[in-house]
């Protein structure tokens, strides 16, 4: 009898431990209990949320899981990547749908004056009001406002370096009162820097020329005709 009582008490203790490891969160206005310490994305899965967009790399690289959240007793709404942020008791959050920012259409190789063309493609860029909302919204802690102004003044090299960690989550776009999509402006500046202003490595330029001249087409044809066993043998010869 004593052994049964001990077993019963152990079960009660285990249930109590499990219960203490759960936290209360609010997802899109509904309250749920989820395990403490899991990420926002995992909390969505745990509660049976059918997530299609937002299930990308799960490593903080694709930017697909942009999320608005607010913590307990804090009126300020913040932003995060759902795959990189752990839930907290009392947290309220919602996934952010794709924002309909205007994407300029251009062929980078055809642009004659990329720094001036910025104003044709993104004429709203110089209308930045310096409110800094874009920087505050960035989950990667990029100085987005500074990056926009550097793009406007033609410092594309600095922009490309500043936005190296940009994951194109787009959280900077909906908060801009001047209707700028800073991430797209930065992407344009980075592309222009690489295509028109950056010094090309000599061997890279040479290899691109060789590819364009068809030097490797015969080798590719040979490889594509191989079966699985032949590919394994070819790989073994390279080791």
N, C-alpha and C positions, 0 to 999 in steps of 0.2 A: 504493500500500500504506500509506504514511504517512497519507494522507487517511482511509482506512478505519479505521485504528487511532485516529485523532483522533475520528472520528464515534462509534466504539464507546466511547471513553473519555467522551465527552460524554453518551452515554446512561447510562453507569454513574454519572456525576456527578449527572445529573438524578434517577435512581432513588434515589440516596443522599439528595438534598435532600428528595424526596417522603417517603422513609422517616423522615427526621428530623422531618418535620412531622406525623407521626402520634403519637397518644398512646394509652395503654392505659387502658380504663375497664371497670368491671364493672357490667352492667345486670341487675338482678334475679338476681344470682348467677352470671351468665355473663360471660366476658371477651371484649372486642372491641377492635379497633384502629379508631380514628376520627380524622379530621383535627383537628389542634390548633386551638383558638380558636372552634370552632363551639359553638352552644348545646346544652344538654341535649336539648331537643326535636329539634333537627336530628341529634343523635347517634342518637336513637331511629329517626328516618327512615333515616339512613345505614346502620344495621345491620338494617334491614328489619322493625323492630318495628311491629306493626299497632296503631296508636293511634287510638282513636275519641274517648273522653273525653280532654281535655287538648289538643285541637287547636282552640283558640278564636281569640282576637284576635291572638295572637302579639306583643302589644305591652305586656303587663303590666297589662291592665285587667280581664280577665274572671275571673281567678283559677282557671281550670279546670285549669291544669297544675301543681298543688301537688306538690312532690317532696321526698322525704327523701334526703339525700346525706351522704357522709363522704369526706373528703380523705385522701390518703396519710399513713399514720403518725399519724393523729389519731383517737382512739377516739370522739370526740364526734360524734353524729349531728346534722346541721343541717337546716334547711328552706330552700326556695327556690321561686321560680317558674321552671319549666324553660325558658320562652321568654326569660328575662332573665339566665340564668346560663351562663357558658362552662365547658366541660369542662376538667378538669385531668388530667395524667397520674396514674394511680393512684386516680382518683375512683371511688367506688361509689355508685350511686343507684337509686332505684325510685320510680315514680309512685305517688301516694297515691290510693286509691279513695275514692269519696264516703263521708263519715262519717255514720252514721245518727243525727245529732243531732235531737232533738225540736223541731219547729217549731210554735209555738203558733198557733192559728187565732183571728183576731180581725178585727172591722170597726172600723177606727180612728175613723170618724165616730160610732160608737155608744158609744164609751167615755166615761164620765162623769168619771172621775178617773184619767187615764192614769198618774200617778205611783204611785198605790196599786194600780192594775190590773197594774202590772209584777209585783207579788208573787203575783198570782193566775195570771198567764200564765207566768211564769218563777220559781216559788217557790224554785228552787235558787240564784238570783242572789246573795242575801245570805250564802250558805254559802261564799263565796270564802275560801280558806285563805292567801292572800297568798304562795303559793309562787313566783309570777311566771313559771311555765312558759309561760303563754299569751303573755306579752310576748316571751320568748326565741324562741318558735316563729314569731312574726309576721314574714313576709318584707318587710313594709312599715315595719318599725321603729316600730309604734304602741305606745304604753304601754297595752297591753290591760288589765292588772290595774287600773290607775288608772281606765280608762274604765268598767270594771264597777262599781267602787265609786262613781263619780260617778253612774252610773245608779241604783244602789241608794239614794243620798241625794237623788235627784230633780234632779240638775243635768243635765238633758237637753240643754241648749244646749251645754255643754262637751263632752258625749259626741258630739254631731253634728259638732262641729268637730274633735275628736280623731280620729274615724273617717272623715274625709273621703277618706282614701287607702285605706280598706279595700276589697279586691277580692273579699271573701266566699270566699276560698280554703278557709276552714274549718280551717286548720292549728292554730288555737288550741283547737278543741273536743276532739280526742282526747287532748290532754295534760293536760286539766283534771281534777284528782283529785276535784273536787266535782261533776262531770258538768254543768258549765255550758257552754253554747255562747255564748261571749262575743260572737261576731260577730252572732248573732241577737238577743241582748240589746241590743247597740248599734244594730242596725237598727231595733228597736222604739222605742228612745229617740229616734232621729233622726226617725223617722216621726211620733212623738207631738209632738216639738218643732215640726215643720213644720205639723202639722195643728191643734194646740191652743194652742201658746204663741208661735210666731213672728208678728211683725207682718206682715200681708199688704199688699203694695203696692197702692195704691188702684186703679191702672189694671188690674192683674191681676185684682183682685176684680170690677171692672166688666166686664172682657172675659169672665170665666167666667159672670157673670150673663147677658150677652148671648147666649152660646152655649147656656146652659140654656133661655133663652126662645125659641130657634130663629131668631135674627136672621139667621144665615148659611146656613140650610138651603137656601133657594132658589138661592143662589150655588153651593153645593156640588153641587146637582142639575144646574145648568147646566154646571159643569166636568166632572162625571163622564160627561156625555153627549157631550163633545167627542171627536173622533178625534185621531190623532197630529198631523196637519197643523194642525188648529185649535188644539191646545195649544201648538204651536211659535209660531204667529202671535200667540196671546194673551201668551206669554212675551216675544216680541219687542216688543210694545206697551208692556210694563212697563219695558223698558230705556231 
